[in-house]
Structures are given as structure tokens and as C-alpha cells.
Amino acid sequence: MPTPDALKFKVAPHLVQDLGLNLYTSLGRVLVEFVANAYDADSPSVDIRMAFDQIDLQRKKMSADWKAECATIAAAGKASSDSVAALGERTLPPNVTIEIEDRGVGMSREDFQNRFLIAGRRRRDEDPPELRTHTAAKKRLLMGRKGVGKLAGFGVAHVVTVISRKQGDAYATKIVLDFNELKKKRSTDDIVVPEERIDGGAGLDPSGTRITLSALLHEPTQNKESTVSRTLGDHFVLIQQKDFSICLNEQQVKPSPREWDFAWPDPNLSPDTYVAHSYDAEDEGRRITFKYRIRFTKPGQMLPGKERGVRVYAHSRLASMPSLLNAGTNMHGFRMTDYMDGVVIADFLDDQSTDYIATDRQSLRWETPLLAPLQQYLSEQMKAACKACQNKRDKDAETEARKDKFTEKQIAAAGLPKHRAKALYKAAAAIAQICTDGVKGEEYQTRLPILIDGFAQGDLLTALNALSKSPHPNFNQVIEEITELTAQEFGDFSRYITGRLSGIDALDKIIQEQDFRKGKNEKELHTLLEKNPWIIDPTFTQFLTSNQQEDTVFGKLAQYLKLGKYAGNAPAMAAKKRKWDNDRPDLVFFLSSEGLARLAIVELKAPNIYLEMKHLLQLRAYMLKAKNWLDRRGKENIIVEGLLIGCHAVPETRTTGVMLLNNEIRKTGTNALERVYDLTEVLVQTRRAHQELLEIYKKAAKSA
């Protein structure tokens, strides 16, 4: 027998927080635990009731009140963090609740005491042998294992009320778990749980359990109804609704909708047909069998990042979230991972004496001898599946491109040699795959001519860079794929880039040696940059200036902005020392592509004239006029950028305008729509960009 002062192991009530709030961080995952409990209780269904609109309204009100309190305290000169309760610690009004109700076998008072109120209870070790793996009535495989899912409610609420009526009882038992009361105690031994006997069964007929979550927390309750519904549906996607239905606000929950384009292995089988595979477990001396299927959604239907990869189920419940495991990002067809949804049915995981599933059911203990071979096999299968799917899509896309009249007409008009035309069809197919509507969409029909122009003029590098500015997240991968199309192009590309680099070096020397304040040289520099916009930015491939036809959008804009021939005789005006309008700087041109929805206004100052704040203000006014003009003509989608190029003053300069500009640059940082460059900086960036392109093409040539 222990002595009176023997050491004792105790558990602090804050463990409830660690196993609740800190483990179950979203509303959907909290509800998953209660749904699993309902399933294990042999309930035919589970009903979840919550007013999302009311919760959202109260969350916004709580946030507004908190901000107002912080502002009031701050205005009084006090530290708000010391005087105002943190938003994460506040709870919604008690009448805003979440209810989860099932019609399972229910619990008696004794069940509460001996089962429910014991966190971490291992029913598979303590229950009678016949009840350790299956339910009593319906012989369902048990989902619960760790005995901590009952604490999930504290992930979204401070108060968890449980009312349960056991089958055959004429009454129900009610208990209340209040987190704020629990944490006042030093040990769980000191906690007394309030209880109440409710005659008549509290509306649970003939048996069942109702859980009410109240004093809801701000952050974990922010999920939308559709998100919660999909989470529940995805976690229990393998359960037949006729055996167990899940309803959220009287609507049957459904898994995330999917339209399948390809499945692996055995592509000819239905995507929903699972294929069995076995392996010998390392150091286990036994054969492990599981089922799996790797599916791909249709082109244009990319999955969210957190849903890509293979997810693992054990006993019809999600055991591991989607993951790419060890499938490397440099594998062939890696773009296909954007569409990959794999399912693994590994019931053997729940049949082990050792627990291989993480407590939060986000991952598995992949490094163990039992699962290491499974991880390796699934990784290899994902690689093989991506390669097969990519090959299929490449073939389908090229076939579609060759049949498309628009594509055929555009390529024929370019008059390219056969080997380039063949490569171009492959490139067109690659672009079509990442365009929302394929070859029939406006996006494809806008971008294909840019690529063809690059092929025809030997300027494919710049064309590809222009295409990479597409908002589509996979365009950079398409560029890499296109560079591998034909080895015959690599020599030309390499010489082309090398020639540009030599030109950049020569221009750098000229700028260092010449005085561009002279009108003649300044005009020549202006013409050079206007005719060769790649010097400013390699992505400037197509440009229109005031010399374009007046009936084009940008031609009319040039007339409105008084560019080029519409500006009058610029050199003559400069000679007469006439002042230029603030909104019409002296050396300005713009680079544009309506198809790419992009307009770049370039204001050039002589390299030996220090840039000042007034120059930036001129550029901003110019950008504003252009944007307003385009917006009034229904061209709101066109992004207007501004580049101010000249010469930065030396650090010790104390001119007010220079100091104001430097302060503005420091304050705003690198703004995507407004950039200020020294001309030498432009050359440095352009040189670096071309050097990187040269390295990419050398790498592609080696792998071709």
C-alpha cells in the first residue's frame, strides 16, 4: 500500500483544452467526432442543427465590439492587451448553439460515469471481447479508438451539454461540462459534473443522445455551411446512406463533387472501382492487403491544394488527409497533381494492437515498418498515374488542336517549317490544357497568336515570358513543357539570348560614357527602348505606341494622352524652354496588349538627371488618366502599370524633391503597378532575367 505521502500522478483540467481546442481547430472536424460516436452507437442517422447566419452575425458583432473596446482603451492611453479580453477568449451569446442528435443506443448514468466521463478510455481493451471491434446490434466496425473524441466539443465551445437516454430506460440523464469551471480545478479528481434526471426521456424516443454546444468561440465557428457539409461528406464518403445518413440542417451531406477524367490503375475500369494490392510488411512477417484508386478530375477542374493526393480510410472513416507522400515535384506530369484525388481503403489499420493513426486523424505513422512499404508503393503509383494521365491529356489535346479550325488557320498563316509547325501544335495543346474553355475559349485564342508570333520571329523566349504573366497558376509549368518540344530550337534560342546579353553589355558601357542630357542622345535612347521593350522588361513583347492606327483602343488612348505625333514637336518645344503639362511628361510611351489586359506607361528621364518626386507624381497622374479613360470605355479589366526610369541621386544629395522620392520608395516598397528604376538597374535586371532563361534552356536541352 502506498504511504500517505506517496507520489501520485494527476491530470490537470487544462488537458481538456489541449485535447479539444488545440487539437480540433475547425468546426467540421469537431462535428466529425460526434458523427463517428453516433455511428458507433448503432444510430441509423445523425442530425446536426445550427443557424449559420445567426452565428456569422454574432461573430461580426463580437469582432466589432472588441475593436471598439480596444480603440477606447487606446485613446485613454492604456494598453488594450491588458484591459480588454482577447477576441479568441470571448464567446457568442448562450442562445446561439449547435446541436448534434442521434437515435443510437444511448447512455445511462452508469455509462456516463464508467465510459463517457473517462477521457482516453480504450474500449477495445476494456469492453467484453464481442464488443471490442464491432457494435452490438448492427455489427458495425467501430470507428472510435482513442477515447478523446468526446472532448472535441471544446474545440468550438466552452459549454458542452449532453442528454442521453439508454434503450429501455424511461428517463434521460443530462450532464453539463463547462470549460471555465473545469479549469478552476487543480486536478481532474476535484471535478464534479452537474447532472440531472429528466423523466419522459427529453424527447429522445426510444433512445439516443443529444449534444448541445454553447458559448461558442469566435475563430473555430467561421466555416461556411457548404464547407462543413463537404468536410462531413468527405470524412464518411465510404458509408452507404441507407446504412447511416448524416443531415446538416435537414439536408443530406454529400462529399465534394467530382467529375472524373482518368483513373489509375486499369483506366478502363470505373473510377469508383477499387483495385486490391498486397505487400509483405517489414519485420512483421505477414501479408497486408488494401484497396486503392487514383482518380483525376476533368481539365479545368483543379482541386484545392489541401485536397490533392491520396487520402486513407480505415473502417469507413478518414484516417489520413490527402497527401502526395514521397511523390517528387520533378516527376513527369507533375501538373496532374492539381487534379489528383486518390482513395486508399486500409481497414487493417484499425485491426492492429498498435495505433498507427494520428490523434487528429491528419496523418499516419508512415515511418513504421508496417506502413513504410505502403507509403513507397503509393508514392510510385501516384507518379505512374500522373505520367499516364499527362500522356492521355497531351494526346487528346493535340488531337483537338489539330482539329480546331482557328488553330489550323493561325499556324498555317505563320508559314513555319514542318518541324516548327509540329512543335507548335504540341505547344498549342499545352496551352489549351490550362485554358478554362480549351481551344474554344477566348483565353486560348488570345494567347496562341502570341506564341505563334514568337515561333515565327525567333522570339519564343519573350513570348513565353509574356504568357507566364497569365493569372493561371500552371502557366510556368507549361513554359517548361514547351521548351522540351524540339531539340532543334535550343541552338537558336541559346545564340539569341547570348546576342541579347552582348547588346545589354554594350548599352551599359554607352550609358556610362555618354551624356544623355543632350537632346539628340536622349531621343535616340527613347527610340531604342520603344523599339526594343525587352530591354526594360523581357515580358514586354507586344507594344503599341502613338503610331498605331487611330481606330484601335490604344491608338485612341495615345491621341487622348497626346503621345507621339499628338504631342506636337517635342524637341522644338524643349528648345524654346516651354514647360510641359504636369500630366504630359516629355518622354513617354506605352507598351500594351489588350488580349493580355496589360498597359505599361514608361516615363524616361535622362540618365544624368536625378529623379525627383515631381517625376513620380507626373507618372501617377498619367496612369490615373489612362485608367479612367479605359474604365469609361468598359475596359476595367486592363491593368495599368507605370515605370519611371532615369538616374537615382547620390546618397548625400539633399535636394527636397530627391529626398521626398527616396522616402516614398522606402515607404511603399516594390509596388507591382508602379516602379522606379535607375537605367543601370534596368539593365542589371534584364541581364539577370536573360541569364536565368539561358540556364533554363541549357537544362531543358540536356533533358530533351
C-alpha positions in Angstrom: 0.0 0.0 0.0 1.3 3.5 -0.8 2.4 5.7 2.1 0.3 8.8 2.9 2.9 11.0 1.2 3.5 8.7 -1.8 3.9 10.4 -5.2 0.8 10.5 -7.3 0.2 11.1 -11.0 -2.6 13.7 -11.7 -4.1 15.3 -14.8 -4.7 19.0 -14.9 -8.1 20.1 -16.4 -6.2 22.1 -19.0 -5.6 18.8 -20.7 -9.2 19.2 -21.9 -8.1 22.3 -23.8 -5.1 20.5 -25.3 -7.3 17.7 -26.5 -10.2 19.9 -27.5 -9.4 23.4 -28.6 -5.8 22.8 -29.7 -6.5 19.5 -31.4 -9.8 20.2 -33.2 -9.3 23.5 -34.9 -12.2 23.7 -37.2 -16.0 23.2 -36.8 -16.1 20.5 -39.5 -13.5 18.3 -37.7 -15.3 18.8 -34.3 -18.6 17.5 -35.8 -16.8 14.6 -37.4 -16.0 13.2 -34.0 -19.7 13.4 -32.8 -20.8 11.8 -36.1 -18.4 8.9 -35.5 -19.7 8.5 -32.0 -23.3 8.3 -33.4 -22.2 5.7 -35.9 -20.6 3.6 -33.1 -23.8 3.9 -31.1 -25.6 2.0 -33.9 -27.7 5.0 -34.8 -29.4 4.9 -38.2 -28.7 8.6 -38.6 -27.4 11.8 -37.1 -28.9 15.3 -37.3 -26.9 18.5 -36.9 -28.7 21.7 -36.3 -27.1 25.2 -36.3 -28.0 28.6 -37.6 -25.0 29.7 -39.7 -26.5 33.1 -40.5 -27.0 33.8 -36.8 -23.5 32.6 -35.9 -22.0 34.8 -38.6 -24.0 37.8 -37.4 -22.9 37.3 -33.8 -19.3 36.8 -34.8 -19.2 40.1 -36.7 -20.8 41.9 -33.8 -18.3 40.4 -31.4 -15.4 41.5 -33.6 -16.8 45.0 -33.9 -17.3 45.3 -30.1 -13.8 44.1 -29.5 -12.3 46.6 -31.9 -14.3 49.4 -30.3 -13.2 48.5 -26.8 -9.5 48.4 -27.9 -9.9 51.8 -29.6 -11.5 53.3 -26.5 -8.7 51.9 -24.2 -6.0 53.0 -26.6 -7.5 56.5 -26.7 -7.3 56.6 -23.0 -3.6 55.9 -23.2 -3.8 52.4 -21.8 -2.5 49.1 -23.2 -5.5 47.4 -24.8 -4.0 43.9 -24.3 -4.1 44.4 -20.6 -7.5 45.9 -20.3 -9.6 44.1 -23.0 -10.3 40.4 -23.1 -8.8 38.9 -26.2 -11.2 38.1 -29.1 -10.1 34.4 -29.0 -11.3 34.2 -25.4 -14.8 35.6 -25.9 -17.9 33.5 -26.6 -21.1 34.1 -28.5 -24.4 34.6 -26.6 -25.6 31.4 -24.9 -28.7 31.2 -27.1 -26.5 30.6 -30.2 -25.9 26.8 -30.2 -25.0 23.8 -32.2 -27.0 20.6 -31.7 -26.0 17.0 -32.7 -28.6 14.4 -32.2 -28.6 10.6 -32.9 -31.0 7.7 -32.3 -28.4 5.3 -31.1 -28.4 3.0 -28.0 -27.9 6.0 -25.7 -26.2 6.1 -22.3 -27.4 5.6 -18.7 -26.0 7.4 -15.7 -23.6 4.5 -15.1 -22.5 4.7 -18.7 -21.7 8.3 -18.2 -19.6 7.6 -15.2 -17.8 4.4 -16.4 -17.4 5.2 -20.1 -18.1 8.8 -21.3 -16.5 10.7 -18.5 -13.2 8.8 -18.8 -11.0 10.6 -21.3 -8.7 8.2 -23.2 -10.7 5.1 -22.3 -9.8 2.2 -24.6 -13.0 0.4 -25.2 -11.1 -2.2 -27.3 -9.2 -3.2 -24.3 -11.8 -2.9 -21.6 -15.1 -3.9 -23.2 -16.2 -7.6 -23.5 -14.4 -9.3 -26.4 -17.5 -9.4 -28.5 -17.9 -5.6 -28.3 -14.3 -4.5 -28.8 -14.3 -4.3 -32.6 -18.0 -4.3 -33.6 -21.2 -2.7 -32.3 -23.7 -4.9 -30.5 -26.8 -4.7 -32.7 -25.7 -3.8 -36.3 -22.2 -5.4 -36.0 -20.6 -2.2 -37.4 -16.8 -2.0 -37.3 -16.1 0.5 -34.6 -14.7 3.9 -35.6 -13.7 5.2 -32.2 -10.4 4.1 -30.8 -8.6 6.7 -28.6 -11.4 7.8 -26.3 -10.7 11.5 -26.8 -13.2 12.4 -29.5 -15.8 13.3 -26.7 -13.6 16.3 -25.9 -13.8 17.7 -29.4 -16.7 20.0 -28.4 -14.3 22.2 -26.5 -12.7 22.9 -29.8 -15.6 25.2 -30.7 -17.4 25.8 -27.4 -16.9 26.4 -23.7 -20.0 24.6 -22.7 -20.9 21.0 -23.7 -24.3 19.7 -22.6 -25.1 16.0 -23.1 -28.5 14.5 -22.7 -28.8 10.7 -23.3 -31.5 8.1 -22.9 -30.5 4.5 -22.9 -32.5 1.9 -24.7 -35.2 0.6 -22.3 -35.0 3.5 -19.8 -38.0 5.8 -19.2 -35.8 8.7 -18.4 -32.8 10.6 -19.7 -29.6 11.8 -18.0 -28.2 15.3 -18.5 -24.7 16.4 -17.7 -23.0 19.8 -18.3 -19.3 20.3 -18.9 -18.2 23.9 -18.5 -14.7 24.6 -19.5 -14.4 27.8 -17.4 -15.4 25.7 -14.3 -13.2 22.8 -15.2 -10.0 24.9 -15.5 -10.6 26.3 -12.0 -9.7 22.9 -10.5 -6.1 21.8 -9.9 -6.8 18.1 -10.8 -9.5 16.2 -12.7 -10.1 14.3 -9.4 -11.6 17.5 -8.0 -14.1 18.0 -10.8 -17.8 17.4 -10.0 -20.0 17.2 -13.1 -23.5 18.6 -12.7 -26.2 16.1 -13.5 -30.0 15.9 -13.9 -32.5 13.2 -14.4 -35.2 14.0 -17.0 -38.3 11.9 -16.8 -40.0 11.1 -20.0 -36.8 10.8 -22.0 -36.3 14.5 -23.0 -37.8 13.8 -26.5 -35.3 11.0 -27.2 -37.6 8.1 -28.2 -36.9 5.3 -27.7 -33.2 6.1 -27.2 -30.5 8.4 -28.3 -28.1 11.2 -27.4 -28.4 15.0 -27.9 -25.3 17.1 -27.6 -25.6 20.9 -27.4 -22.6 23.1 -27.8 -23.0 26.7 -26.4 -20.8 29.6 -25.5 -19.3 29.2 -29.0 -15.8 30.5 -29.8 -15.1 33.2 -32.4 -12.5 31.7 -34.7 -13.5 27.9 -34.9 -17.0 28.8 -36.0 -16.2 30.8 -39.1 -16.7 27.9 -41.5 -19.5 28.2 -44.1 -22.3 25.7 -44.3 -21.1 24.3 -47.6 -17.6 23.8 -46.2 -18.9 22.0 -43.1 -21.1 19.8 -45.3 -18.3 18.8 -47.6 -16.0 18.0 -44.7 -18.5 15.7 -43.2 -19.2 14.1 -46.6 -15.6 13.5 -47.4 -14.8 12.0 -44.0 -17.5 9.4 -44.3 -17.7 9.0 -48.1 -17.4 5.2 -47.9 -20.6 4.8 -45.8 -23.8 4.0 -47.6 -26.5 6.5 -46.9 -29.1 3.7 -46.5 -27.0 2.4 -43.6 -26.2 5.7 -41.9 -27.3 9.1 -43.0 -25.8 12.5 -42.0 -28.0 15.6 -42.1 -27.0 19.2 -41.6 -30.0 21.5 -41.1 -32.2 18.8 -42.6 -30.1 18.4 -45.7 -28.2 15.2 -46.5 -24.5 15.9 -46.5 -22.6 14.9 -49.6 -18.9 14.6 -50.4 -17.1 17.2 -52.6 -18.5 16.8 -56.2 -16.1 15.3 -58.7 -16.2 14.7 -62.4 -13.6 12.1 -63.3 -11.5 12.2 -66.5 -9.0 9.4 -65.8 -8.4 6.7 -63.2 -5.4 4.5 -62.2 -4.6 1.6 -62.3 -6.6 -0.1 -65.1 -8.0 3.1 -66.7 -10.8 1.0 -68.4 -12.4 0.3 -65.0 -15.0 2.6 -63.4 -13.3 5.3 -61.4 -15.2 4.1 -58.4 -13.9 0.5 -58.7 -11.1 0.0 -56.2 -8.2 -2.3 -57.0 -6.7 -4.6 -54.4 -3.0 -4.9 -53.7 -0.9 -6.8 -51.1 2.6 -6.4 -49.7 4.8 -8.0 -47.0 5.2 -5.8 -44.0 8.8 -5.1 -43.0 9.7 -7.1 -39.8 6.1 -8.0 -39.4 6.2 -11.4 -41.1 2.7 -11.1 -42.6 0.8 -10.1 -45.7 -1.1 -6.8 -45.7 -3.9 -6.2 -48.2 -5.6 -2.9 -49.0 -7.6 -1.3 -51.9 -7.0 1.9 -53.7 -7.9 4.0 -56.7 -6.2 7.2 -58.0 -8.6 9.4 -60.0 -8.2 12.7 -61.8 -10.8 15.4 -62.3 -11.5 16.8 -65.7 -9.3 19.6 -67.3 -10.1 23.0 -65.8 -11.5 21.4 -62.6 -8.4 21.8 -60.4 -8.7 20.7 -56.7 -7.8 22.9 -53.8 -4.2 22.3 -52.6 -5.3 20.5 -49.4 -7.4 18.0 -51.4 -4.7 16.8 -53.7 -3.0 13.4 -53.2 -4.2 10.2 -51.6 -6.4 10.0 -48.5 -6.6 6.9 -46.4 -9.8 5.4 -44.8 -10.0 2.8 -42.1 -13.3 1.3 -41.2 -15.2 3.8 -43.4 -13.7 6.8 -41.7 -11.0 9.1 -42.8 -7.7 8.2 -41.2 -5.3 10.5 -43.1 -5.8 13.7 -45.0 -4.8 13.9 -48.7 -1.0 13.8 -49.3 1.5 13.4 -52.1 3.7 11.4 -49.7 7.1 10.9 -51.5 6.0 11.7 -55.0 8.6 14.3 -56.1 7.7 17.6 -57.7 10.2 16.9 -60.6 8.3 13.9 -61.9 6.8 13.7 -65.3 3.3 15.1 -65.4 3.6 16.8 -62.1 0.9 19.3 -63.2 -1.6 16.4 -62.9 -1.3 16.5 -59.1 -3.6 19.6 -59.3 -6.4 17.2 -60.4 -5.5 14.1 -58.4 -7.9 12.6 -55.8 -6.8 9.2 -54.6 -8.6 7.0 -52.1 -7.0 4.1 -50.1 -9.1 1.7 -48.1 -6.8 0.3 -45.4 -9.1 -1.3 -42.8 -6.1 -3.2 -41.4 -5.0 0.0 -39.7 -7.8 -0.4 -37.1 -7.2 -4.0 -36.6 -3.7 -3.5 -35.0 -2.9 -3.6 -31.4 -0.6 -0.6 -32.0 -2.3 2.7 -33.0 -0.9 3.9 -36.4 -3.4 6.8 -36.8 -2.5 10.3 -35.5 -4.8 11.6 -32.8 -6.1 14.4 -35.1 -6.5 11.9 -38.0 -4.5 14.1 -40.3 -1.7 11.6 -41.0 -0.4 8.1 -40.3 2.8 6.8 -38.8 4.3 6.3 -42.2 7.8 5.7 -40.9 6.9 2.5 -39.1 7.8 -1.0 -40.6 4.1 -1.7 -41.1 3.4 1.4 -43.3 6.8 2.2 -44.9 6.2 -0.2 -47.8 2.6 1.2 -48.3 4.0 4.8 -48.4 6.6 3.8 -51.0 4.1 1.9 -53.2 1.5 4.7 -53.1 4.2 7.3 -54.0 5.3 5.2 -57.0 1.7 4.7 -58.1 1.0 8.4 -57.9 4.0 9.1 -60.2 2.8 6.4 -62.6 -0.7 7.7 -62.6 0.4 11.3 -63.2 2.5 10.2 -66.2 -0.3 8.1 -67.7 -2.8 10.9 -67.2 -0.5 13.5 -68.7 0.2 11.4 -71.7 -3.5 10.9 -72.3 -4.2 14.6 -72.0 -1.3 15.5 -74.2 -2.6 13.2 -76.9 -6.2 14.3 -76.5 -5.3 18.0 -76.5 -3.1 17.7 -79.6 -5.8 15.9 -81.4 -8.3 18.6 -80.5 -5.8 21.3 -81.5 -5.2 19.7 -84.9 -9.0 19.5 -85.5 -9.6 23.1 -84.4 -10.0 25.5 -87.4 -8.8 28.6 -85.5 -5.5 26.8 -84.6 -5.0 25.4 -88.1 -5.6 28.8 -89.7 -3.2 30.6 -87.3 -0.4 28.1 -87.7 -0.8 27.9 -91.5 -0.6 31.7 -91.8 2.7 31.7 -90.0 4.4 29.8 -92.8 6.7 27.8 -90.5 8.8 24.9 -91.5 7.3 21.5 -90.8 9.3 20.7 -87.7 8.4 24.0 -86.1 4.7 23.7 -87.1 4.7 20.2 -85.5 6.3 21.6 -82.3 3.8 24.5 -82.4 0.8 22.1 -82.4 2.2 20.5 -79.3 2.7 23.9 -77.7 -0.9 24.9 -78.6 -2.1 21.7 -77.0 -0.2 22.5 -73.8 -1.7 26.0 -73.6 -5.2 24.6 -74.4 -4.9 22.3 -71.4 -4.6 25.1 -68.9 -7.2 27.4 -70.5 -10.6 27.2 -68.9 -12.5 26.5 -72.1 -9.8 24.7 -74.1 -9.3 25.7 -77.7 -12.8 27.2 -77.9 -12.2 29.8 -75.2 -11.2 33.5 -75.6 -8.2 32.9 -73.3 -6.7 30.3 -75.7 -7.5 32.4 -78.8 -5.8 35.4 -77.3 -2.6 33.6 -76.2 -2.0 31.3 -79.2 -1.1 34.2 -81.6 1.5 35.4 -79.1 3.1 32.1 -79.1 3.0 31.7 -82.9 4.5 35.1 -83.3 7.3 34.1 -81.0 8.0 31.0 -83.1 7.8 32.9 -86.4 10.1 35.7 -85.3 12.6 33.6 -83.3 11.4 35.4 -80.2 9.9 32.5 -78.4 11.6 33.3 -75.2 10.0 36.7 -74.8 6.6 35.3 -75.9 6.8 32.6 -73.3 7.6 35.2 -70.6 4.6 37.2 -71.7 2.4 34.2 -71.4 3.7 33.5 -68.0 2.0 36.7 -66.8 -1.3 34.8 -67.1 -3.2 34.6 -63.8 -3.5 30.9 -64.4 -1.3 29.2 -61.7 0.1 26.5 -64.1 1.4 28.6 -66.9 5.1 28.5 -65.7 4.9 24.7 -65.9 3.5 24.9 -69.4 6.5 27.1 -70.4 8.9 24.4 -69.1 7.0 21.8 -71.1 7.1 23.8 -74.3 10.9 24.3 -74.0 11.2 20.5 -74.3 9.3 20.1 -77.5 12.1 20.1 -80.0 15.9 19.9 -79.7 16.3 21.8 -83.0 15.3 25.0 -81.4 17.8 25.0 -78.5 20.8 26.2 -80.5 18.8 29.1 -82.0 17.5 30.1 -78.6 20.9 30.0 -77.0 22.5 32.2 -79.7 19.6 34.5 -79.5 19.9 35.1 -75.7 23.7 35.3 -75.9 23.3 38.1 -78.5 20.9 40.0 -76.3 23.3 39.7 -73.4 26.1 41.2 -75.6 23.8 44.0 -76.5 23.0 44.8 -72.9 26.7 44.9 -72.0 27.4 47.3 -74.9 24.4 49.6 -73.9 25.6 49.6 -70.3 29.0 51.0 -71.5 27.4 53.6 -73.6 25.2 54.9 -70.8 28.3 55.1 -68.5 30.3 57.1 -71.1 27.7 59.3 -72.9 25.9 62.4 -71.8 22.3 61.7 -72.5 21.2 65.1 -71.4 21.8 66.2 -75.0 18.5 66.2 -76.8 19.8 64.0 -79.7 21.1 61.2 -77.5 18.1 61.3 -75.2 15.8 60.9 -78.2 17.8 58.0 -79.5 17.6 56.3 -76.2 13.8 56.8 -76.2 13.6 55.3 -79.6 15.8 52.4 -78.6 13.7 51.4 -75.7 10.4 51.9 -77.5 11.5 49.7 -80.4 13.1 47.1 -78.0 10.9 47.0 -75.0 12.5 43.7 -73.8 15.4 45.9 -72.6 13.0 47.3 -69.9 11.2 44.1 -69.2 11.5 40.7 -71.0 7.7 40.3 -70.7 7.0 43.3 -72.9 6.6 41.5 -76.1 3.8 43.3 -77.9 3.5 47.0 -77.8 1.5 49.8 -79.3 2.6 53.4 -79.4 1.0 56.6 -80.8 2.0 55.4 -84.3 -0.6 52.7 -84.2 -3.8 53.0 -86.2 -6.2 55.6 -84.7 -9.1 53.2 -84.7 -7.5 50.8 -82.1 -8.2 51.2 -78.4 -4.7 52.1 -77.6 -4.4 54.3 -80.7 -7.3 56.4 -79.4 -5.7 56.4 -76.0 -2.5 57.7 -77.4 -4.4 60.5 -79.0 -6.1 61.3 -75.8 -2.9 61.3 -73.8 -1.1 63.3 -76.5 1.6 60.8 -77.3 3.9 60.7 -80.3 2.6 62.7 -83.2 -0.2 64.0 -81.0 2.2 65.7 -78.6 3.5 68.3 -81.0 7.1 69.0 -81.8 8.8 67.9 -78.6 12.4 68.9 -79.5 11.3 72.3 -80.7 9.3 72.9 -77.5 12.3 71.9 -75.4 14.5 74.3 -77.4 12.1 77.2 -76.6 12.1 76.1 -72.9 8.4 75.8 -72.9 7.0 74.0 -69.8 5.4 70.6 -70.3 2.0 69.9 -68.7 2.2 68.0 -65.4 0.1 65.2 -66.8 2.0 65.0 -70.1 5.7 64.2 -69.3 8.2 64.9 -72.1 9.5 61.3 -73.0 6.6 58.9 -72.6 5.5 55.8 -74.5 3.4 52.8 -73.5 3.6 49.1 -74.1 0.3 47.2 -74.3 -1.6 44.2 -75.2 -5.4 44.3 -75.0 -5.5 40.5 -75.1 -3.3 40.3 -72.1 -5.2 43.1 -70.4 -2.0 45.0 -69.7 -0.8 48.5 -70.3 2.6 49.8 -69.1 3.3 53.5 -69.2 7.0 54.3 -69.4 8.4 57.7 -68.5 12.0 58.1 -69.4 14.3 60.8 -67.9 17.9 61.4 -69.0 20.2 59.1 -67.1 22.3 62.1 -65.8 19.3 63.9 -64.4 18.4 63.0 -60.9 14.9 61.6 -60.4 12.7 63.6 -58.1 9.2 63.3 -56.5 7.7 65.6 -59.2 8.6 62.9 -61.8 6.8 60.2 -59.9 3.7 62.5 -59.5 3.7 63.1 -63.3 3.7 59.3 -63.9 0.9 58.8 -61.4 -1.2 61.4 -63.0 -0.6 59.8 -66.4 -1.6 56.4 -65.0 -4.7 57.8 -63.5 -5.8 59.5 -66.7 -5.2 56.3 -68.7 -7.1 54.1 -66.2 -10.1 56.5 -66.0 -10.2 56.6 -69.8 -10.2 52.8 -70.1 -12.7 52.4 -67.4 -15.2 54.7 -69.1 -14.9 52.6 -72.2 -15.7 49.3 -70.5 -12.0 48.2 -70.2 -11.9 47.9 -66.4 -10.0 44.6 -66.7 -6.9 46.3 -68.2 -4.2 46.7 -65.6 -2.2 50.0 -65.9 1.4 49.8 -64.8 3.9 52.7 -64.5 7.7 52.7 -64.9 9.8 55.8 -64.1 13.3 55.3 -65.5 16.2 57.7 -65.0 19.0 58.3 -62.6 19.0 57.9 -58.8 20.7 60.7 -57.0 23.9 60.0 -55.0 23.1 59.2 -51.3 24.4 62.6 -50.0 22.1 64.6 -52.2 19.8 66.9 -50.0 17.5 68.2 -52.8 14.0 68.2 -51.4 12.5 66.5 -54.4 15.1 63.7 -54.3 14.6 63.1 -50.6 10.8 63.0 -51.0 11.1 60.4 -53.8 13.5 58.3 -51.8 11.2 58.4 -48.8 8.2 57.4 -51.0 10.2 54.4 -52.4 11.1 53.3 -48.9 7.5 53.7 -47.6 5.7 51.9 -50.5 8.4 49.3 -51.2 8.1 47.4 -54.5 4.7 48.2 -55.9 3.6 45.8 -58.7 1.8 48.7 -60.5 4.4 51.4 -60.0 8.2 51.0 -60.2 11.1 53.5 -60.1 14.4 52.4 -61.7 17.8 53.8 -62.4 18.6 52.9 -66.0 21.6 50.9 -64.9 19.2 48.9 -62.6 17.0 48.1 -65.6 20.0 46.7 -67.4 21.1 44.7 -64.4 17.6 43.1 -64.1 17.3 42.4 -67.8 20.7 40.8 -67.8 19.8 38.6 -64.9 16.5 37.6 -66.5 18.2 36.6 -69.7 20.9 34.7 -67.9 18.3 32.8 -66.0 16.5 32.0 -69.3 19.7 30.7 -70.7 20.2 28.4 -67.8 16.7 27.1 -68.1 17.2 26.3 -71.8 20.5 24.7 -71.2 18.9 22.5 -68.6 16.0 21.7 -70.9 18.4 20.8 -73.7 20.2 18.3 -71.5 16.9 16.5 -70.7 15.5 16.7 -74.2 
